[in-house]
C-alpha cells in the first residue's frame, strides 16, 4: 500500500514528465537546480525561493503544462513575486521528487532503454515530443508575462487612492443617477445598473477633461510645431517610471529637441495626463479599478490597447475605449477602422483570457492570421498562467471566474453583426497617423455619420413655466439647462441631435477651445433638435445667440428649420430673435462647416471659439418661450 507521501511524489513525477516530453530536454530548469541547493543548504534563505520574473523560469518552465504543479508538489508555495520553499515544507518530499525526476532524465540520456517508471510517467512518455520554445513562442510569452505582471500595479492601494483624488466621483455619480433614472423611466424592465452609467461618465470625463492626445509635443522653447525624429536615451528617472523609449520631437525653427518619454507606470500618467493609446488605456484602467469597477487591460497584437469593464447588472464584459470615448462597440476596430485582427488578450489581477472573438465578425479570416504560435500552446500557456495567479483565490471566487469564462465562450461561438456606432473610422490622433495605420475607415471622405440623437423636450418644470433656456460653455465643455433648475450636462456632443465629421478641438498651447470639422474632411455638420409636440405645446418666440469664426476662406452656415420652413442666420455672437417659428411644434438648429486653405483647412471654420480662461461666457444660448397648442 502506497503512502500519501509516495502518491504526492508520483503526482509530481507525472507533471514533470510532461515537461520533459514537451521540451525534449534532458536538463531540468531553474526549479530543479534550486531544489538541490535547498537540500545541500537547508538554512540558506536565498536558495529557498524562485523569482517569478526570472527569465529561465518565465520562458522555460512556466509555459509548460504541469511544470509549476511539480514545484508545488515539491513543497514550494506562491508569494507575490516568488515561489518560496518554506521552513515548514518537507525536505524528504523534496528529495524523493528530485530523485524521481533525475531518474527520468537519465532514462532519456541513455537513449530510451527500458527502465521501470511510475504509471503516470510511462503515460506521459508516450506523448508526442514537442520542439523547444521557438523565438516566436518566447516573444509571445514575454508579452503574456509582462502584461500579466503589469496589471498588478492597478491593485496597489496607494496608487488607487492617488487616482481617486483626481476623479470627481460625486459629480460622476450624480450624472449616473440621473441617466439611470431616465433609462428606467423609458424602459420599465431596464437591466442596467448604476455602475454601467458610472462607466459612461468616467469615459466622458477622462476623454473630455482629464487626458490629452499627443502626436508631437509643441516645442519647449517657442511653442511651435515639432516632428518626431526617432528616439533619445532614457534617463534614470524615465526608467524608474517605465519609459524605456523616449521620442525626439524636433523643432526645425529652434533646432531643439523636446523629449517625450513613453511612460508605462499608471501612477506617473496621473501626473502627465497625456500620450497615445498605450498611456490612455493604462491610466483609464487604473481609474476604473480605483472606483472598484472590475476592469481588465486589453492588448491587441495589431498595435492598439483599451479596457474592458465587467457589468454586474448585465453579467458581461463591456468594451471601453477611452481614446474614442466609446462603450460596448467591440466591432469598431475590425469593421469601423478596418483592422486585420489576430490576437486580442485580456489581462486582470485574476486571469488572462483570449477575447479575440468578441472583436471580430470574420472568424475564419482572423483564424488564418493566427500563425505566431500554435493554438494548443497558447491555450496551455494561458491555463498555466491562470493556475498560478488563482492559486491563492477562494473557492467562491474561482467558481465565479469559471462561470464568467463559460458565458464568454458561449458569446464567442457566434460572430456578431456590426451596429451603426461601430461603422466609423478612428477619431483619436492626426489624420496622417490614422492613415498610416489604415484606421480611418471613411473618416477622410467626410461621410461619417455619428448619431447622437438627443432631442430637447420640456421637463415638467419647463412645461409649467412654458420656457426652455439652454446655454453651452465651450471652455467648461458643458450645457446648462437654466430653465430646469440649472441642470448641468457635460460634454459638447451629449445634447447634439446629429453630428457629421466634427469634434471639439482643445489647443493647450494657445489655451483655446472650439468645435471644428475633422482633419481631412471637406464638410462637417452639427445639429440640435427641439420637440414640444409630446407636451402639446408650440413655439411662441425664439431668441438665440450662436458664435462662429472663420479664417482663410473658411465658411460656417447657420440654419433654423421647422418642417419646410428654413431660415439662414449669422453666427456673429449677438442675441437674435426669430418670429418665423411661431406656432411650430418642433425645429432644428444646424451649423455646417466648410472651406479653408491648405493642410489645416479644417481649422478655418470654428464654432464657439473660446479662451479656456473665459469660463463665464456662453457662446451658444437658446431662449424658447412656449404656448399651448
N, C-alpha and C positions, 0 to 999 in steps of 0.2 A: 504494500500500500504506500503510495507516494505521500510525502509530507506537503503541507501548504507551501513551505519554502521552495520545494522542488518544483511544484506546479508553477509558482511565480517565476522561477528561473527558466522553465521551459517556455513560458509566455514571452519572456524577454528574448530567448533564443529564436523563437519564431519570427518576432518582429525584426530582429537584426538580420536574420537570414534573408528576409525580403530586401533589406538594404543592400546586402552583399550581392544578391541576384540582380537587382535593378541597376546597380552601378558597375557590375562586372569588375569589382575592385577586390584586392587582397589586402589593402591597407586600411585598417579601421580609422575612423575620423577622430576629431578632437575629443569627443566624449570618451572613447575607448582609452586614449592616451591618458586623459585626466584620471580615469579610474585607477590606472597603475600608479600614478603619483599619489593618489589618496591612500592606496594600500601601503605604499612604501613610507609615506609621510603623513600618518593619520592626524597629526596635531598641527600641521601647517595649513593655515586658513586659506591661502591663495590657491591651493590645489583643490579646494573643495567647491569651486564654482566655475561655471562656463558662461561667459558673456554672450547674451543672445545676439548682439550685434557683431560678434566675431565673424570675419569673412568666411573662415573654414566652416564654422557651424552653419552660417546662413546659406552658403551655396552648395555644400556637400552633404549635409545631414538633414536640415530642416525640410527641404522639399521632398524627401523620400518617405514614402508611406511606411510607418512602423518604427522609424529610427528614433524619433523623440519618445515614443511609447517605451522603447527599450531602455532609454535613460531613466524614465520614471520607474520602470520595473527594477532597475539597479538600486533605486532609492533616492534619486535626485528629485528635488521639489522646485516649483517655479516661484521666483520673486519678480519684482517689477522689471528688472533688466538682466537678471542672471538665472541660470539653473543652478541650484545650490544643493550640495550633499550635506545635510545637517548632521550634527553630532548624534542625534537620536537614531539615525539610519544604521542598518546592519552592515558591517564590513564583511561578514561571512557571505551575505547575499550578494554583495558586490563582487567578491572573489569567484563565487560559483558562476555567476552570469558571465564574468570576464573570461573564465577558463573555457566555458562553452563556446563563446564567440571565437576564441583563439583556435579551438578545435575545428570549427567550420572554416576558418581562414586557412588552416594547414591542409584541410581536405582539398581546397581549391589549388593550393600551391603544388601539391604532388600530382596534379593533372587529373583529378576527378576519380582516383581509386576509391573503391567502396570502403566506407567506414561507418560504424553504427552512429546514426543521428536520431534525435527525437523525431517523432512523427511529424510535428509541425515543421521541423527543419527539412525533412525529406519532401514534404508537400511544397515548401517554398522553393526548394532546389529544382523542382520540375517546372517552375515558371519560366517563360521565355526570358532570355538575357537582354537587358536594355543597354544602350551605349552610355558612356559617361555624359555628364551635363554638357550640352553644346554651348557655344558662345551665346546663341540666341536665347537658350533657356536661362543662362546665367544673367544676362541682361534683363530678361523679363522678371526673373526672381528678385533681382535688386530693386526693380520698380515696385513689386509687390511688398517686399520687406520694408523699403524706405517709407512708402505711403502708410503702411500698416503701423509703423512706429510713429510717424509724424502726427497722426490724428490723436495720439495720446496727449499732445500739447493742449488740445481743446478741453481736456478734462481737469487741468490744473486749477484748483480753486482760486488762487491769487490772480491768474490771468482772466478767468471768468469774471471775477469781481471788478477788475480793471475795465473789461468790456462793458459791464453793466453801468459803470459810471459815465459812459458816453451815450448809452441808449436812452432816449426819452420814453421809458416804458409806460409811464402814466398816460402820456399823450397817445401812444400807440394803442394802449388798452382801451381808452375811451372811444377811439375811432373804430376799433374792432367790435366793441359792444354795439355801436350804432349800426354798423353794417350787418352784424348778425341779426339784430332786431328787424332790419329791413328784409333780410333774406327769409326770416321766419314768417313775417307778415305776407310775403309774396308766395311762400310755399309752406303750407301747414305741416307737411311731413319732411321738413328740411333736415337733412342728415349732417349738416355742417356743424362744427363746434367753434368755440371762441378762438382756440389756437389756430384754426385754419385762417381766420381773419387777421390774427396777430402776425402770422407769416406774411400775408399780403402787405400789411402795414410796414413790417420790418423791411421787406424788399423795397417798397416805395421810398422809405426814409433813407435806406442805405444808398440807393441809386441817386435820389434827388438831392440829398443833403449831406451825406457823410463821405462817400468815396468819390474819387475822380479818376478818369481815364488818362493814361499817358501814352501818346505816340512818341513825341520828342519833347523834352522839357524846354521851357524858354531859357535863353542864355542867362546865366547867373550874373553877368555883368551888365548887359544892355537890355535884357528882357526880350530880345528879338528871337526869331525862329532859329532852330538848330537842325542838324541832320545826324542820324545815327552812323557813327564811323567805327563800328566794331566794339572791342572790349578794352577795358582798363584793368589793372591789377587790383584785387580787393585788399582793403586794409584789415587790420586785426579786428576792428570794430564791425566791419562788414561781415567778416566770417563769424563773428560772435552771434550775429542775427541771421545767419543762414544765407548770406548773399555771396555765393561763390562766383557769381557773374556780375560784373559792373559794366553797364553800357556807356560808351563815349558819345555824348551828344555835343557835337562840334558846331561852333558859331563861326561862319566864314567872315563875318564883319569884324569881330573882335579877335578871331583866331584863338579862341579859348575853348576848353572842354568843360562841359558840365557833367558831373558824374551822376549816373542813375543806378544805384545798387538795386538788384532784384532780390529784395528781402523775402525770406521764406518763413520767418518767425511771425506768427499772428500777433504776438504782443507788440512787436515793433510796428506792424502795419496799423495798429490802432493809433499810432503816433503819426506815421507818414500819410496814411489815408489816400494812397494813390498807387497806380500800377495798371497792369493788364489783367487778363482773366485769371492768371495764377494768383495774384495778390487779392483780387476781388473775391474769388471763391474761398480762399484761405481765411480771410478776415470775416467774411459773411458766415461761414460755417461756425467759427468761434462765437459770433454774436448769437447764433441760434442756440448753441449749447449753453451760453451764458443765461439765456431765458428759459433753460430747462426743456427746450424742444429737442426731441431725438433727431439728430441730424448726422449725415454722413457725407464725406468728401468724394466727389465723383471724378475719376480720371479717364480721359478719352485718349486712346493711342493716336488719334489724328490731331492732337495738339489743341485740346480745349479742356477746361475743368469747370465744374459747377457744384451744386449742392442738392441733396435730397433731404426732405423733412418728413418724418412719419406723422400721418394724420390718424390720431386715435379714433376720432369720430367716424372717419371713413374706412379705417382699417387697411390703409395702404400708404405706400411711399409716394410723395409728391415731388416732381421735378421742379427745382427752383434755380433760375439763373439770375444772379444779382447784376451782372453786366447789362442784361437786357430788361430787367425788371419784369420777368415773366414767371408764371407758375403753372404747373401742370400742362405743359406743352411739349411732351417728350419727342415728338417728331419734327420739332423746329429745325434740328441740325441736318437731318437726312433730307427732309422734304423742302424746308424753307431755305437753308443755307447751301444745300447741295453737297454735303459732306459724304465721303465714301467711308463709312464706318467699318470698324473691325473689332476692336476690344474696348469695352467700357466697363470699368470696375468700380464698385462702391466700397469705401473704407470707413469703418467706425471703430469705436473702442471695443466692440464685442466681436466683430466678424468682417470678413471680406466676402463680397457677393459679385458674381459676374452678372451685370444687369444689361448687357448689350441689347438683349431682345426687347426691352422696354422702349428703346430709342429707334427701332427700325420697323418699317413695314415691308422691307425687302430682305427677308431672312436668307433665301438662297444666295443672293449676291454677297451679303455680309459673310456668310459661312465660307464662300470661295476665297475671301480675302484673309481669313484667319489662318495664316500659314507660319506665323512666328514660332509657335510651339504646338505640340500635339495636344488635342483636346483632353485626352486622358491624363496627361501630365499636368495640365492646368487645373483640372478638377481635383486630382490628388494633392497638388500643392496647396490649393485653397483650403481643402479639408484639413491638411496638416496645420496650416496657419491658424485656422479657426479652433482646432482642438487645443492648440497651445494657448490661445487667447482666452478661451472659455473654460479652461480647467478649474479656475477658482470661482466660477459663477455658481449660484444656487440652482437647484433643480427647476424651480418655477421659471427663472429667467431663461434657462436653456430651452424649456418647453415652449416659452413664448417666442424665442428666436426661431425655433424649428417651425412653429405654426406660421409665422410671418413668411419664412422662406418657402413653405409649401404654397401659400397664397401667391407669392411672386412667381413661382414656377408655373402655376396654372395660368397666370396672366401672360407669361412669356410664350405659351404654346401658340396662341392665335395672333398673327400680325395685326397691328392697328390700322385704322383709316385716318388720314390726316384731316384735321379740323381747320377752320378758317384762320385762327390765330397762329397756326403753325406753318403758314404758307409764305411768310415774308422772309426777306434776307436779313443778314446781320445788321444791327444798328451800331454797336459799340466799335470804336476805332475809326481811323481815317478811311476814306474811300480807297486810296491806294493800298493800304494794308489789307482791307477786306477783299479787294480784287485779287491781290497777290495770293491770298489764301483760298480764293474761289468760294467765298461765303457771302456774296452779295445777293444771291437769289435774283430777283428782278429789281433790287433797290436802285440800281443805277439808271433804270429806264423811267423812273418817276411814276411807276404804276402800282406801288404798294398801297393797299387799302387796309389800314389798321383800324378795325371797327371799335369804337369806344361806346357809341350808342347810349350815352347819358342824355336824358331828357328832363328839363326843369318842369316840374308840375307843382302847383300850390300845395303847401302843407296846410294843416288845419288852421294854424295861426294866420297864414297868408290868405287863406280863403275868407276868414273873418275880417281881416284888415283890408282885403282886396288890394294887396300890394305885394310885389316881388322886387326886392332891391338886392342886387348881387354885384360884387366887385372882385377883381383879380389883381393881386400884387405880385409882379414878376420877381422882385428881389426876395420876398419871403416864399415865393412859389406856393401861394395858397389863395383859395377863393374864400370870400367872407359873405355868407348869406345873411346880410344885415337884417332883413325882414323876418328872419326865423331865429330871433334871439342871438344874432351874431354867430351863427354856426360856422365853424371853420372846416374847410375841405382842402386837404393838402394835395399837391402835385398838379401841374398845369393841365394834364390830359384827363383828370378824374371827372371833370364836368363837361367834357367835349362830346359832341354827338358823332361827328365824323372827322377823321384826320387822314391825310394822304401825304406821305413823304415830308413830314415836318418834325422838328424836335426842339427841345429847349437847350440853347447854347449858353454855357457858362464860361466867361472869359476871366479866369483868375488873375491873369497878368494886368488886365485893364479894369478889373473889378466891375465888369458889366455883365448883364444877362439879357437875353431876348429869345424870341421864337423865330426860327428860320427854317427854310426847306433843307432837306438832307443834301449833303455833298454829292454832286453828280446828277441830281435830279433837275429837270428843266422847270417843273411846276410843283408847288406844294399848296395844300389847301387844308383849312380847318374850319369847322362849323360848330355852332351852339344852337340847340333847339329848345323852344318853349311851347308847352301844350297845356291849354286851360280847359279843353272840352270835357275831360272827365269830371271837372269841378263845376261844369255848367256856367262857366264864366267866359267873358270875351275881353279884348283889349279896349281900354278907354283912352290911354295915352302911353307913349313910349319916349323916354329920354335916354340917350346913350352917349358915352364917351369911349372912343376907340383910338388908340395911338399906334401909328406905324411910321417907319422911316425908311428911306431908300437912298442908295448910293450908286454911282456909276451905271446909270440906266437900269437900275433895278425897279421893280414895279409891284405895288400892292393894290389890289382891287377889293373894295368892301361892298357887300351886297346884303340887303334886307329883303327877305322873300316870304310871302304868305300866299299859298295857292299859286295862281298865275300872275300875281302882282309882285313885281321886283323893283326895288329902288336902290340905286347906287348912292354911296355917300363917301365922304373923305375921312381918312384916319388922322386928322390933324391934332387930335388930343383935346378938342373942345367938346363941351356938352351940347348935343344936338337933339332936337325934338322931331317926332315923326307922327303926322296925322293920318298917313296912308293906311295905318294898321287898325284904325278904329273899327270895332266890331269883329275883328279877326279872332278866331279861337286858337290859332297856333301860328308860329313863324320861326324862321331860322335866320341867324346872322352868320355870314360866311366871309372869310378872307382868303384871297388867292395870291400867292407869291410867285413871281417870275422875273425874268430879265437879269441884268448884271453883266459884268465883263470878266473874262479870264478864268483862271483856275479857282478863284474864290467868289465866283458869281453868286453862289448860294448865300453868301453873307450880305449881298447888296440889297436884299429886301427883308426887313425885320419888323416883327410885331412886338410891342410892349417893351422896347429897349429901355433899360432902367439901370441906374447905378446900384450896386449892392449896398451902398451906404444910405440910399434914399428909400427907406423902408416904409415911409408914411403915405406915399403917393400910390394911387391905384390907376394904372394906365388903361384899364378896361372896366367899365361900370355900366350897369343896366338898371333903370328905374321904370317899372311897369305897373301902371295903375289899372285895376280891373273893374269890371261891372258885370251885373247879372246878364246872362244870355237872353 
